[in-house]
Amino acid sequence: MGKKSKKNFRSEWRTLTELGAEFGKSAIAFGKILKENGLRNVEGEPTEAASGLFQKIEPNQGKPYYLWNHQGVVSFLQSKGINPVNNASYALKDTEARKLAREYLEAQKLDDEGSKLGYMMLCEMVDDIKKIGLDRFNTALKAVGYKGEPVTLEGW
């Protein structure tokens, strides 16, 4: 029974990353949209207007964060003319590609410094990069500031 209620809770309440992916935005960009539309203040805290649309989560360790009511936030933004992207799975893949790209940059840095951990990280990423697609991954790499040649995965 506990598992069922947890699943229902997480299907109703989402992180900024999850909501942003539906709108084709990063968590940071989506947070800015919430600020621009009065749901968050300049410090990033929910406003009075967001009452009922968020829950503050305070883990035993780590810093508190907020989950947002999926349907409530989507409906609110749609009333402002801001709509989710047509195909959220593409947006989720783009979000995952950016995450992988940042990990790739970190692994590359470690590898350049001679760390075996960097090489091991790169090896672990190959399958994930293939799942996301090489073109999408290379686009994400450029978006996070990568200046090198496109990744080809030749020899992996």
C-alpha positions in Angstrom: 0.0 0.0 0.0 2.9 2.4 0.8 4.3 1.9 -2.7 1.0 2.7 -4.4 0.5 6.0 -2.5 4.1 7.0 -3.2 3.6 6.4 -6.9 0.4 8.5 -6.8 2.2 11.3 -4.9 5.1 11.5 -7.4 2.7 11.4 -10.4 0.9 14.4 -9.0 4.0 16.3 -7.7 7.0 17.1 -9.9 10.4 18.7 -9.7 11.3 21.8 -11.7 13.5 19.5 -13.9 10.5 17.2 -14.7 8.1 20.1 -15.3 10.7 22.0 -17.4 11.2 18.9 -19.6 7.5 19.0 -20.5 8.0 22.6 -21.6 11.3 21.9 -23.4 13.2 23.9 -20.8 15.9 23.2 -18.2 15.1 23.4 -14.5 16.7 26.8 -14.3 14.9 28.2 -17.4 11.6 26.8 -16.1 12.2 28.4 -12.7 12.6 31.7 -14.4 9.2 31.2 -16.1 7.7 30.6 -12.7 9.3 33.8 -11.5 8.1 35.8 -14.5 4.6 34.6 -13.9 4.5 35.3 -10.2 4.8 31.8 -8.8 8.3 32.3 -7.4 10.0 35.3 -5.9 13.5 36.6 -6.8 15.0 34.2 -4.3 13.3 31.3 -6.0 10.8 30.7 -3.1 7.1 30.1 -3.9 4.9 33.1 -3.6 1.5 33.6 -2.1 0.1 33.2 -5.7 1.6 29.6 -5.7 -0.4 28.6 -2.6 -1.6 25.0 -3.1 0.7 24.5 -6.1 3.8 23.4 -4.2 5.0 21.2 -1.3 8.2 21.9 0.6 10.2 18.7 1.0 12.7 18.7 3.9 15.0 15.6 3.7 16.8 14.3 6.8 20.0 15.3 5.2 20.6 17.9 2.5 18.7 21.1 1.8 15.0 21.5 1.4 13.4 21.7 -2.0 10.0 22.1 -3.6 7.7 19.8 -5.6 5.1 21.4 -7.8 1.6 20.2 -8.5 1.8 19.0 -12.0 -1.7 19.7 -13.2 -2.0 22.9 -11.3 1.2 24.4 -12.7 0.5 23.3 -16.2 -3.1 24.7 -16.1 -1.8 28.0 -14.6 0.8 28.4 -17.3 -1.6 27.4 -20.1 -3.9 30.2 -18.8 -1.0 32.5 -19.5 -0.5 31.2 -23.0 2.6 29.0 -22.1 2.0 25.5 -23.3 4.0 22.2 -22.9 5.9 21.1 -26.0 4.0 18.7 -28.3 6.2 15.8 -27.6 7.5 15.7 -24.0 9.6 12.6 -24.7 11.8 14.7 -27.0 12.2 17.3 -24.3 13.1 14.6 -21.8 15.7 13.3 -24.1 17.2 16.8 -24.6 17.3 17.2 -20.8 19.0 13.8 -20.4 21.5 14.8 -23.3 22.5 18.0 -21.4 23.0 16.0 -18.2 25.2 13.5 -20.1 27.1 16.3 -21.8 28.0 17.9 -18.5 29.1 14.5 -17.2 31.1 14.0 -20.4 32.9 17.3 -19.8 33.8 16.3 -16.3 35.0 12.9 -17.4 37.0 14.4 -20.2 38.7 16.8 -17.7 39.6 13.9 -15.4 40.9 11.9 -18.3 43.0 14.8 -19.5 44.5 15.1 -16.0 45.5 11.4 -16.2 42.8 10.1 -13.9 41.6 6.5 -14.6 38.2 7.5 -13.2 37.7 9.8 -16.2 38.3 7.0 -18.6 36.0 4.7 -16.7 33.3 7.4 -16.7 33.6 7.8 -20.4 33.3 4.0 -20.9 30.1 3.9 -18.8 28.5 6.7 -20.8 28.8 5.1 -24.3 25.5 3.1 -24.0 23.6 6.2 -22.6 25.0 8.3 -25.5 23.8 5.7 -28.0 20.3 5.7 -26.4 20.0 9.4 -26.6 21.5 9.6 -30.1 24.8 11.0 -31.2 23.4 14.1 -32.9 21.3 15.1 -29.9 24.3 14.5 -27.6 26.7 16.6 -29.7 24.1 19.4 -29.8 23.9 19.2 -26.0 27.7 19.3 -25.8 27.8 22.6 -27.7 25.0 24.0 -25.6 27.0 23.4 -22.4 30.1 25.0 -23.8 32.1 22.2 -25.4 34.5 23.6 -28.0 36.0 20.4 -29.4 35.3 18.2 -32.4 31.9 16.3 -32.4 32.0 13.0 -30.5 31.9 10.0 -32.9 32.2 7.0 -30.5 34.5 5.4 -33.0 36.5 2.7 -31.2 34.1 2.4 -28.3 
